[in-house]
Amino acid sequence: MGKLIVYLETLVLMVVVCLNTIIGKFMSLLFPQTLRKIVLKAGLKSTMTQNPKFKYEDWGPTIFSMVFVKTAFKNLLVNMGDEAFDGAFAPNTRVIDFDNKEHKVLDFLKGMYELHVTVSRVNTFMLSLTFNK
């Protein structure tokens, strides 16, 4: 039952991304200034619009592009398998080291690397990798 919920959530998020992109494209053609105001207002929550080097012209049009949709879908599908379910095996989640190399959690259990986990908050943590040479 838990897997079904994860798949349905992913499907709903994909539909929401598609609808936002279609509505955004439509508004960018008919009401570009209004869309700009709406997007900038939404950007105030993340403080990215307060950075003078980060201009709307650089990132605004990319929100409603097919590249954005493709990237969102790819991330949703990749992260969909990272859910843990009661009674099932733990996911073999991807881990990127500081050299930008991809590993899996099971690599650490096999003794290939040492894994140090630093918990800074309940929902975020940083992985520090030490390579055995």
VENPERA-V64152 format. One record per residue. N is the residue number from 0. PHI is phi in whole degrees, 0 to 359 (none if undefined). Layout:
BEGIN
N	PHI
N	PHI
END
This chain:
BEGIN
0	none
1	295
2	294
3	298
4	296
5	297
6	295
7	293
8	299
9	296
10	297
11	297
12	296
13	296
14	295
15	297
16	298
17	297
18	297
19	298
20	292
21	296
22	295
23	296
24	298
25	299
26	292
27	292
28	281
29	267
30	227
31	296
32	290
33	295
34	298
35	300
36	297
37	296
38	293
39	295
40	296
41	292
42	290
43	296
44	293
45	259
46	63
47	289
48	281
49	272
50	276
51	294
52	277
53	252
54	269
55	301
56	298
57	279
58	240
59	303
60	294
61	285
62	296
63	251
64	255
65	290
66	297
67	297
68	297
69	298
70	294
71	297
72	297
73	299
74	294
75	297
76	290
77	293
78	278
79	295
80	280
81	270
82	280
83	256
84	239
85	297
86	87
87	254
88	292
89	290
90	290
91	267
92	290
93	288
94	227
95	256
96	273
97	289
98	268
99	64
100	258
101	268
102	226
103	246
104	300
105	296
106	300
107	286
108	288
109	279
110	88
111	285
112	221
113	266
114	243
115	243
116	250
117	248
118	263
119	261
120	219
121	296
122	258
123	231
124	208
125	239
126	260
127	245
128	256
129	239
130	270
131	276
132	239
END
